[in-house]
């Protein structure tokens, strides 16, 4: 698998999003998915303290076991959950990191990410606390999530001297949601920051499982959303997906492969952290990372799903 950089970290271009662990799948199924990912050469595993009601971190740590040193372990903090007020204050960061280290069963986190902006805490306080954790060896690099370009600029301006700062931003980005192209991706390119897209398959809409006029297949994410899925399953979006699927098939690929390969055509994208609930999904995700679509194919994507 090709690799790219997140600060000092080297990661495979296809990673594993672990938000399903403890929510849609249990401990045994998590172990099977993680094992398949390790065997397929995936090196970036991305979770968060709130995923699965904290079970994601616990299940992931147990599944990694003695193979923890083979991977880049990323998690997030800052969103409130039971018994934790959340935020990005220095004192809370201390509590959050120790809890995550315990659940993950490790002595360090490779990429520690602020899950959401905290308007109550000066960004200099947040970065200062995270820099202390780097100095202590509890984390190796730190990043942010759901930041806009102005927030990224403020964070850069708050870094003092040679102190470390955010090396990555994780925002929603896929063929059907291209907002980061307006300002955040250019900001990443200027600053040399890595971009990690979440919902790379648009909550599964770009997986090829959904068809116009048909109910979402049982067991899928959008089926579980019930009536709330109607905003995703519009006639316009389903028509776009059908056109993208036809484009991909014409190149001998699936719409899932097109969706991941399209993201990786952007130089700031370090890794596409696609989720999985079954081991067989891992192989499809990894295969997608090996396809480099032609400029003509990428131009056709812009016609089907313009910015």
Secondary structure by P-SEA (a helix, b strand, c coil): cbbbbccccccccbbbbcccccccccaaaaaaaaaaaaaacccbbbbccccccaaaaaaaaaaacccccccccccccccccccccccccaaaaaaaaaaaaaaaccccccbbbcccccccccaaaaaaaaaaaaaaccccccccccccaaaaaaaaaacccccccccccccccccccccccccaaaaaaaacbbbbbcccccccccccccccccccccccccccccccccccccaaaaaaaaaaaaaaaaacccaaaaaaaaaaccccccccccccccaaaaaaaaaaaaccccaaaaaaaaaaccc
